[in-house]
Amino acid sequence: MAKNERAFGIHAPPEVIWRILSEEIQHGIDGGRARMVHQERPRSLAFSVRLGWGLSVRYAYRISVEVDHTEVAVEVTPFGFRHAIANIISFGRGSTPLMVATTQGLANLKDEAEREAARQRGNS
């Protein structure tokens, strides 16, 4: 795994994970801060987020079914003038805060998707 990538195993169907991700991204699109770049339901999606003047981030998600779980991997690619300066000042660690936030976001996705999958199993 590359240093700009994180992956979690989630015990939920890809469709549940896709729906949750899509809804969250739509909030950013509606707010004018995010833009969908690519989507292939329910396997991959990529979007970019403008975090302010001179800083944007591209998030590329891959969703794959494994034997006993669904793997969600995200590659984070920051770009822009502010990122370049932050990377110089921090000796190449300009992406660290973004990766910490991405890891927390995946943990939140895991919790929500597994709760929803459990509810669906209980209603079946």
QUIVEN-V19740 format. One record per pair of residues at least 12 apart in sequence whose ideal C-beta (glycine too) atoms are under 10 Angstrom apart, sorted by the first residue. I is the first residue (numbers start at 1). J is the second residue. D is the distance in whole Angstrom. If there is no record, write none. Layout:
# QUIVEN-V19740
((I;J;D) (I;J;D))
This chain:
# QUIVEN-V19740
((1;73;8) (1;75;10) (2;73;10) (2;75;7) (2;76;10) (3;76;10) (3;92;10) (3;95;8) (3;96;10) (3;99;8) (4;74;9) (4;75;6) (4;76;5) (4;77;7) (4;78;8) (4;95;6) (4;98;8) (4;99;7) (4;102;9) (5;60;9) (5;62;9) (5;73;6) (5;74;7) (5;75;5) (5;76;7) (5;77;10) (5;99;9) (5;102;9) (6;72;9) (6;73;7) (6;74;6) (6;75;9) (6;76;8) (6;99;7) (6;100;10) (6;102;5) (6;103;5) (6;104;10) (6;105;9) (6;106;6) (6;107;10) (7;62;8) (7;64;10) (7;71;6) (7;72;7) (7;73;4) (7;74;8) (7;75;10) (7;106;8) (8;69;9) (8;70;9) (8;71;7) (8;72;5) (8;73;8) (8;74;9) (8;103;9) (8;105;10) (8;106;4) (8;107;7) (8;109;7) (8;110;5) (8;113;10) (9;66;7) (9;68;8) (9;69;4) (9;70;7) (9;71;6) (9;72;8) (9;110;8) (10;63;9) (10;66;10) (10;69;6) (10;70;5) (10;71;8) (10;72;6) (10;106;8) (10;109;7) (10;110;5) (10;111;9) (10;112;10) (10;113;5) (10;114;6) (10;117;8) (11;68;8) (11;69;5) (11;70;8) (11;110;8) (11;113;8) (11;114;5) (11;117;7) (11;118;9) (12;69;8) (12;70;6) (12;72;9) (12;109;9) (12;110;8) (12;112;9) (12;113;4) (12;114;5) (12;115;9) (12;116;7) (12;117;4) (12;118;9) (12;120;9) (12;121;10) (13;42;9) (13;63;10) (13;65;8) (13;70;7) (13;113;9) (13;116;9) (13;117;6) (13;120;8) (14;41;9) (14;42;4) (14;43;7) (14;63;5) (14;64;8) (14;65;6) (14;70;5) (14;71;10) (14;72;9) (14;113;10) (15;41;9) (15;42;5) (15;63;9) (15;70;10) (15;117;10) (16;42;9) (16;70;9) (16;112;9) (16;113;5) (16;114;9) (16;115;10) (16;116;5) (16;117;6) (16;119;10) (16;120;7) (17;42;7) (17;61;9) (17;63;6) (17;70;6) (17;71;10) (17;72;6) (17;109;7) (17;110;9) (17;112;9) (17;113;5) (17;114;10) (17;116;9) (17;117;9) (18;39;9) (18;41;6) (18;42;4) (18;43;9) (18;44;10) (18;45;8) (18;61;9) (18;63;6) (18;70;10) (18;72;10) (18;113;10) (19;41;10) (19;42;9) (19;113;9) (19;116;9) (20;108;9) (20;109;6) (20;112;6) (20;113;6) (20;116;7) (21;39;10) (21;42;9) (21;45;7) (21;47;9) (21;59;10) (21;61;6) (21;63;8) (21;72;8) (21;74;10) (21;105;10) (21;109;7) (21;113;9) (22;36;9) (22;39;8) (22;41;8) (22;42;9) (22;45;7) (22;47;10) (24;47;10) (24;105;9) (24;108;9) (24;109;8) (24;112;9) (25;39;9) (25;45;7) (25;46;10) (25;47;5) (25;49;9) (25;59;9) (25;61;9) (26;47;10) (28;47;7) (28;48;10) (28;49;6) (28;50;9) (29;47;8) (29;49;10) (32;50;8) (33;48;10) (33;49;6) (33;50;5) (33;51;8) (33;52;9) (33;56;10) (34;47;5) (34;48;7) (34;49;5) (34;50;8) (34;56;10) (34;57;10) (34;59;9) (35;47;6) (35;48;5) (35;49;8) (35;50;8) (35;56;9) (35;58;10) (36;48;9) (37;58;7) (37;59;9) (37;60;8) (38;58;10) (38;60;8) (38;61;10) (39;61;9) (40;62;10) (40;63;10) (41;63;9) (42;63;6) (42;64;10) (42;65;9) (42;70;9) (43;61;9) (43;62;7) (43;63;6) (43;64;7) (43;65;9) (44;60;7) (44;61;6) (44;62;5) (44;63;7) (44;64;9) (44;73;10) (45;59;9) (45;60;8) (45;61;5) (45;62;9) (45;63;8) (45;74;10) (46;58;6) (46;59;7) (46;60;4) (46;61;7) (46;62;9) (46;74;10) (46;75;9) (46;77;9) (47;59;6) (47;60;8) (47;61;9) (48;60;10) (48;77;9) (48;79;9) (49;78;10) (49;98;10) (50;80;9) (51;78;8) (51;80;8) (51;82;8) (51;83;9) (51;98;9) (52;80;9) (52;82;7) (53;80;8) (53;81;8) (53;82;7) (54;79;10) (54;80;5) (54;81;4) (54;82;4) (54;83;8) (54;84;9) (54;85;8) (54;86;10) (55;78;7) (55;79;8) (55;80;5) (55;81;8) (55;82;4) (55;83;5) (55;84;9) (55;85;10) (55;86;8) (55;94;10) (55;98;10) (56;77;9) (56;78;7) (56;79;6) (56;80;5) (56;82;9) (56;83;8) (57;76;6) (57;77;7) (57;78;5) (57;79;7) (57;80;9) (57;83;8) (57;95;9) (57;98;6) (57;101;9) (57;102;9) (58;75;8) (58;76;8) (58;77;4) (58;78;8) (58;79;7) (59;74;6) (59;75;7) (59;76;6) (59;77;8) (59;98;9) (59;102;8) (59;105;9) (60;73;9) (60;74;7) (60;75;5) (60;76;8) (60;77;7) (61;73;7) (61;74;5) (61;75;8) (61;106;10) (61;109;9) (62;74;8) (62;75;8) (69;110;10) (69;114;10) (70;110;10) (70;113;8) (70;117;9) (72;106;7) (72;109;7) (72;110;8) (72;113;8) (73;106;9) (74;99;10) (74;102;6) (74;103;9) (74;105;8) (74;106;7) (74;109;9) (75;102;9) (76;95;7) (76;98;5) (76;99;6) (76;101;9) (76;102;5) (77;95;9) (77;98;9) (78;94;7) (78;95;6) (78;97;10) (78;98;6) (78;99;10) (82;94;9) (83;95;8) (83;98;9) (86;98;10))
